[in-house]
Amino acid sequence: MFENLFVPVGTLLHMTVASVTDEHVRVDLAAMAPAMPCPRCCVLASRIHSRYQRTLADVPMIQRPVVRILHVRRFFCNQAACPQRTFCERLPDLVAAGARRTTRLRTEQRRLGLEVGGEAGARLAQRQGMPVSPATLLRLARRAPLPVAPTPRVLGVDDFSLRKGQVFGTILVDLERRQPIDRLPDRTSDSLATWLEQHPGVEIISRDRATEYADGATRGAPAAVQIADRFHLLQNLREALQRVLEQQVAAIAAAHALPTEPIVPAAAEQPALTEPLTVAASADPLAGRSRRERLHAESRACRHVRYTQVRALARQGASIHAIARQLELSRQTVRRLLRADQFPEQGQRRPQRSKLDPFVPYLRDQLATGNDNAAALWRVLRDQHGYTGGRSQVTQWIANHRQLCPPGAGTVRRGRPPATQPPPPPTPRRRSARQVSWLFMRPFDRLDAEGQQVVERLTQAVPALQTAYTCGTSFMTMVKTRDYAAYDGWISAAEQSGIGALQSFAVGLERDGAAVRAALRLPWSNGHVEGQVNHLKRIKRMAYGRAKFDLLRQRVLAA
Ligand SMILES: [Zn+2]
């Protein structure tokens, strides 16, 4: 019965020798069939010409590589009419002709190559007892047969970047079967049109808003219904809202300030830059601030210099292209800085939650009584209050809040003068135009209290922003609920809004009108394609971005 472990099931072989060492398992096998059919004339032959050995690698056993020594025979073909004089024994169930590894080992190794790639696959294979070189794994992966996919009825098309932001490919997904079908090496209309011509029968094509795919789909499958992907519709809306908000930098800053300060709508004329640069002041106002705050102030100063340079060059009549080249900025950045009505502050990230948060009131009380011994406080928190975070977190917090100590109290530190300035009042999180644009797509009751306050103050101070907010939320609701009936009304509202960015967004929608209307009428969307793009990115990163297009295609489609 143990022989079953060593002899591949379904083969006419018997084991002659088996040995197990620390390095490997060796199994000698010999064929049992007394006669073999000639591959040419198919008549059974039994006269043996010679015997020889083949050494094969097989799938591992007890975590050791398996070496199979196959004792095989060469037969004479006795048929006078047959041109084949001799032939060797074939074992097609076990191994391909001339191969050095069994079919099942090749299948396992190919799977490793497809799933985890060359280098990592080779390391795993070594551990699992089927050693193989990275190059061989990739060769096996490249030769993997591709599954034959039927032509989809509903096709999702999207791009992905092969090299970050420089080279793009196209991913094609069957949206009904939720399967990737193919990859195209670029994102041109020609490639898509050619693919569609070779695969007739696609009835519905969901695509982004770029003209290339629209054109390719029209030429390759003129009868198919095109759908503008809803995710991309909302993305375009958000970008339009961001452009509107970038002209209201002053209002956004004021909306995040304390409620006592009034909001001034953007003036038509560019206001003079009167705000002082934080790091340029003679007396260092950052004395006693943390390293992070200093770095932040330095980077803000750099951005401020860049902003003034861009504005100055534009005043001298330089084109966006020329400014971008001279200052080594992207044209998009230059455009954004020129649109802004004042220096755009960077948005702040939402503060991350920390394990220390529940204990902050306690720490404040302690500092107020003059106790700023971080090590002692950490021990008390850990032993008596159940704090599970690290000691450095407590130390850092104390260092940042030592000004809460009453004057003269607390430990006197070497090197750092005691803070003399009163602590700055806590200010609400500041948002960039981009971050506010997300708020402008949400219905008011779906915003948190902070978001509601910002939206309320902006829309009350600047009437155009009230219009933009209404347009933004109603478009969002229309797309989410696929409210086809609301579309025409929304377009005319946007056209009459008097807001340039929204008007050109509406013009763009109307240019692609049939596909946008289809997006509101039909249930299909590219959500699943995005998932496939993420899967593809994961594979690409696993290969450190070095996988060539053919291998990437194999690993996505054959895996
Ligand atoms: Zn023959």
Residues whose N, C-alpha, C, O or C-beta is under 5 A from the ligand:
A	BS01	ZN	C38 R40 C41 C77 Q79 C82 Q84
